[in-house]
Amino acid sequence: MFTYILKRVLLMIPTFTIISLIIFLVLNLAPGDPAAAANPDGTETVSQDARESYRIFKEQFNLDKPILLNTRYNLTIAEVEEQLRVVADFQRPVCPEGAPADASCTPANERPMSADIIAAQEHVENLGNYAVPHLIALAQNHERLDIRRLAVQRLAINAQRPQVDRFNPEPTAELRETNRKIASENNQLRSWTIPQDVTEEDVATILEEKWLPWFEENQERFEYSAADKVGIFFMDTRFAKYWENLLKLDFGVSTVDRRPVFDTVMQKLPYTMTLSFFSILIAYLISVPLGIWSAYNQNTKRDQVVTIALFVLYSLPSFFTAVLLIQFFAVGRPFSWFPAGGFIGDGSENMEVLEQMGSIAWHILLPLICLTYGSLAALSRYARTGLLDVIRADYIRTARAKGLAESMVVLKHAVRNGMIPILTLLGTLLPTLVSGSIVIEFIFNIPGIGLYLYESIYMYDYNAIMACLLMSTVLTLIGLLLSDISYALVDPRITFD
């Protein structure tokens, strides 16, 4: 048994890694932007502060890095020049209609669209330090002054270094000093820019006085050995940075409220666990005896009536039932017996313990009904099927031949060995206890994990979504292991030795 458990635990590691990779890829390749509300439209009318805030946001959450593999060490000057040319062509005035195109204007039919400007600015921003050597070369040698000016402006941004572990709640003195030096250097680089109306001499001057000496001093940062390239290829990516934190049991910081995701999940967990635990408990207390009764009354009229009633309940969507229950029993049409939402009444901090428990029970009764009724049909059918497989077995007939009471035959012999299907389902209950129901928690405004996951999806809060899904993944793997072990406990014929 120990050897089997050890093998299963070791197998969980690659399984969890693959699942986390799939979830991560789906989230990051899905349409949408976690900073969509803060994303400027890329035109000159947007303040530089807005673009800088957006750039810092992406940097903080590694949204400026490739998702899985990074080949930016092979970046070419042509790729950088192409993006700067798009922005420069947009900033040029449009040539008068009928006038020949020249170096001072852009023909109307060749002027880039706003979407092209957004994409070009995003691309250059995301290149970060990898674009610095090419920006230096373009600022020195390009034939167009506007592109040379743009290269200098981009240097003031791309040459900056990100701060180290900036969300650490307890930074060491050494870490604070490191980030202080980085911030000081970044502020200096940010000031080495030029206005739009400049001459070639202005560009040459700032290059000679500021950027070229700085680049010569820091050139080793932009030279990559073969080992450096391998490390960049695999490690300087969103997925690698996320797993680097995950190995420290750090689920990251919410992109919405900048709070640690794990702390928020722990605050919301009691609401979901309370609701899910009682829902599962009630479902099993009703379904298992009902399945046993149905198995011993197989194909009778009573069995058929119960089966039809259960499947009618199973066919009703939970959101539909939830709305009906609120309409009929919460908002006064015709009754207002229960609260329409929430987990506990107002002023709960002043209630006694029994009063709090009563208030919680009154608030979660309708959600419990919605979470429970749909599972009655499935669970009772599994219990019925499992029992039907064993009640005709030889050892059941032997037990009856010995003169054992029918209740003893059913409870001690038949039920125990017929619960294998039910134990299989138990393996999926751990993630259910934690993940809750998104629909029910949303409709009844219960501040649990389900509602948190819904809000996180709506706000593109990748770290929060990943935390909820990875917790469900871990609990699913643990639940399946416990389910397998329980087989041997209830059925002596099953062994893992």
TAVEN-V68433 format. One record per backbone hydrogen bond with DSSP energy under -0.5 kcal/mol. CO is the residue of the C=O (numbers start at 0). NH is the residue of the N-H. Records with the same first field share a line. If there is no record, write none. Layout:
CO: NH  NH
This chain:
0: 4
1: 5
2: 6
3: 7
4: 8
5: 9
6: 10
7: 11
8: 12
9: 12  13
10: 14
11: 15
12: 16
13: 17
14: 18
15: 19
16: 20
17: 21
18: 22
19: 23
20: 24
21: 25
22: 26
23: 27
24: 28
25: 29
32: 35
34: 37  38
35: 38
37: 39
42: 45
46: 50
47: 51
48: 52
49: 53
50: 54
51: 55
52: 56
53: 57
54: 58
55: 59
56: 60
57: 62  63
58: 61
61: 64
65: 237
66: 238
68: 70
70: 73
71: 74
75: 79
76: 80
77: 81
78: 82
79: 83
80: 84
81: 85
82: 86
83: 87
84: 88
85: 89
86: 90
87: 91
92: 105
95: 98
101: 104
103: 92
105: 94
106: 109  110
107: 110
112: 116
113: 117
114: 118
115: 119
116: 120
117: 121
118: 122
119: 123
120: 124
121: 125
122: 126
123: 127
124: 127
126: 129
127: 130
128: 131
130: 134
131: 135
132: 136
133: 137
134: 138
135: 139
136: 140
137: 141
142: 144
143: 147
144: 148
145: 149
146: 150
147: 151
148: 152
149: 153
150: 154
151: 155
153: 156  157
154: 158
156: 159
162: 164
164: 167
167: 170
171: 175
172: 176
173: 177
174: 178
175: 179
176: 180
177: 181
178: 182
179: 183
180: 184
181: 185
182: 186
183: 187
184: 188
185: 189
186: 190
187: 190
188: 191
190: 192
195: 197
198: 202
199: 203
200: 204
201: 205
202: 206
203: 207
204: 208
205: 209  210
206: 211
209: 213
210: 214
211: 215
212: 216
213: 217
215: 218
217: 220
218: 221
219: 222
221: 223
222: 224
224: 228
225: 229
226: 230
227: 231
228: 232
229: 233
230: 234  235
231: 235
232: 69
234: 236
236: 240
237: 241
238: 242
239: 243
240: 244
241: 245
242: 246
244: 247  249
245: 248
248: 250
251: 260
253: 257
258: 253
259: 263
260: 264
261: 265
262: 266
263: 267
264: 268
265: 269
267: 271
268: 272
269: 273
270: 274
271: 275
272: 276
273: 277
274: 278
275: 279
276: 280
277: 281
278: 282
279: 283
280: 284
281: 285
282: 286
283: 287
285: 289
286: 290
287: 291
288: 292
289: 293
290: 294
291: 295
292: 296
294: 297
296: 299
299: 303
300: 304
301: 305
302: 306
303: 307
304: 308
305: 309
306: 310
307: 311
308: 312
309: 313
310: 314
311: 315
312: 315
314: 316
316: 320
317: 321
318: 322
319: 323
320: 324
321: 325
322: 326
323: 327
324: 328
325: 329  330
326: 332
327: 334
328: 336  337
334: 331  332
344: 347
346: 349
347: 350
351: 355
352: 356
353: 357
354: 358
355: 359
356: 360
357: 361
358: 362
359: 363
360: 364
363: 367
364: 368
365: 369
366: 370
367: 371
368: 372
371: 374  375
372: 375  376
373: 377
374: 378
375: 379
376: 380
377: 381
378: 382
379: 383
380: 384
381: 385
382: 386
383: 387
384: 388
386: 389  390
389: 392
392: 395  396
393: 397
394: 398
395: 399
396: 400
397: 401
398: 403
399: 402
404: 408
405: 409
406: 410
407: 411  412
408: 412  413
409: 414
412: 416
413: 417
414: 418
415: 418
418: 422
419: 423
420: 424
421: 425
422: 426
423: 426
424: 427
425: 428  429
427: 431
428: 432
429: 433
430: 434
431: 435
435: 437
436: 440
437: 441
438: 442
439: 443
440: 445
441: 444
443: 341
444: 446
445: 447
447: 451
448: 452
449: 453
450: 454
451: 455
452: 456
453: 457
454: 458
455: 460
456: 459
459: 461
460: 464
461: 465
462: 466
463: 467
464: 468
465: 469
466: 470
467: 471
468: 472
469: 473
470: 474
471: 475
472: 476
473: 477
474: 478
475: 479
476: 480
477: 481
478: 482
479: 483
480: 484
481: 485
482: 486
483: 486  487
484: 488
485: 489
486: 490
489: 491
490: 493
492: 494
